[in-house]
Amino acid sequence: MTPPLQLGRVGDVAVDRRSFLGMLAAGAAVVGVPSLLSACSPGTPTGAATSAAPIGDVLPKYIPITYAEPDYPSVNGSPPGYETIPAELVRSVPTPPGTGLALTAMTPLWGTIPPTKGNQYYAAVNELLGSDLTFQIADGNTYGDKLAAVLASPKDVPDWVCVPSWNLPPRFGSEIVGNVFQDLTPYLAGDLVEEYPNLANIPTDAWKYCVFNGRLYGLPFPGETINDATFYRKDLLDAQGITVALTNGQDLIDLAKELTGGNQWGAEDLWTTATQIHGVVPKWKLEGDKLVHRVETDEYRAALEWNAALFASGAVHPDAVAGQTGDAKLRFQSGRSLIMADGMGGWNEALRDNLGSNPSYWQQPIDPFDASGGEPVLFKSNPANIFSFVKKSEDEAKIKEVLALANVLAAPYGTVEFDTINNGVEGVHYTRGADRVPVPTELAAVELQPTYIFLVDPPTAEARVQYPGYVKAASEWRAMAAGYAQDPLFYAQQIVEPAQYASIGQPFEDLEKDISRGRKSMDDLDAAVETWRASGGEELRAFYQDVLDSQS
């Protein structure tokens, strides 16, 4: 596969690696990143450490900067949208900041590892940096094992290390981060970040997630406010004269039933939709002064009952009923099912894969609604799900040089740096097609893979102008949805649960499938909750209560 080059990443970076990888696959400059990666299962960080709430002035001051005026400005944190590619790009860092220092960086890759020697892409970006950054690239599917081995021998740790949140090793916060990696607080906190304008442009919430033990250690890959949506095949429904305007959960079930007939089904498994329309918290909520886990909430129970009713209606595709959820996108895009939940990055991915053979193809996210007809609630996604860390050093000049390089890599849309990092060299890795859209060359698939973006990334932007109408529709929907976004409890806080509690929630993943499909009942949910409490849930509640108390 050779997807179009990226014109402004969309953070389908969700709360787990499946969402994050789906985002990469969905649009990447990253020529050759397989889309099947979006089916990867999520990981759960383990460890025994938690960060306290950010204290004092550890966070960088937020100083927004714009190099290209968007057609659709950010609203409540939504990505800005650009309907055209600027004719002139701005060099945000006019002089390469590096001193020629040779540095090593370790990053994951879910694709074919490119050659490092003679690679014109790496040469071009390193020229912008002014330093020789050499990558040690490891298979993303086994990156956690590689990371653990490297961190076990601190003297062998590269100068710059990417650490996805799902690969955080045990004791990372309590023992590793402060001993192996550089505390960046004295370099970036408060007004100090003004020395690095592109880093100052990264939103505060993303930086919050880089705080461990009350100190700033990480450099973020920022995400999006809302990652998931419920899509319908607007092109096919329009052809039937059906308008989608839902006000409650029963409306959606009725629509799915109406669309079911012949060799066509109304929906895929809509469990993600069920949690959204019922306002199910990601993890914990406060009821009075008591912490309540999501599986104990009325909203979680109602979401299960609703999804079970959807399955019982006969409107769910039989393959989804049988648990074959990995092929949901194929069924949806072929028109065998007409409603599905997906990450926001799946929208442009579907256009990429279908417009060539079906120019009228269009999928549209359903406007947010509440299952009971009230005001919708959408909980914000993690502000970042991947970070990088700088190896601890007593050489202050070296630390500052790495941060200066990070400032180049964080250059946002509309800059020469962003264009080069995402698209490579014009005439070598791409040519300009209609509307200045980069068209990748064969060499791009060999040399250009996502590497620099894993070290630090600018805020998300939407500029996939190659899909007519997409930027407008996506930008307007995101801006509207962001108006319903709320911070979940413990939002943007780096909390790593004690390892002994890592698996106690696993039974609920199976139970959600079984109750939805009628194989188990709500009585089984009650029994599972009691087992969870007795198996460590109460201790986990106390753990989070301690975190909460430390912040009051």
Secondary structure, 3 states (H helix, E strand, C coil): CCCCCCCCCCCCCCCCHHHHHHHHHHHCCCCCCCHHHHHCCCCCCCCCCECCCCCCCCCECCCCCCCCCCCECCCCCCCCECCCCCCCCECCCCCCCCCCCEEEEEEEECCCCCCCCCCHHHHHHHHHHCCEEEEEEEEHHHHHHHHHHHHCCHHHCCCEEEEEHHHCCCCHHHHHHHHHECCCHHHHCEHHHHHCHHHHCCCHHHHHCCEECCEECCEEEECCCCCEEEEECHHHHHHCCCCCCCCCHHHHHHHHHHCCECCEECECCCHHHHHHHCCCCCCEEEECCEEEEHHHCHHHHHHHHHHHHHHHCCCECHHHHCCCHHHHHHHHHHCCECEEEEECHHHHHHHHHHCCCCCCCCCEECCCCCCCCCCCCEECCCCEEEEEEEECCCCHHHHHHHHHHHHHHCCCCCEHHHHHHHHCCECCCEEECHHHCEEECHHHHHHCCCCHHHCCCCCCCECCCCCCCHHHHHHHHHHHHHCCEECCCCCCCCECCCHHHCCCCHHHHHHHHHHHCCCCCHHHHHHHHHHHHHHHHHHHHHHHHHHHHHHC
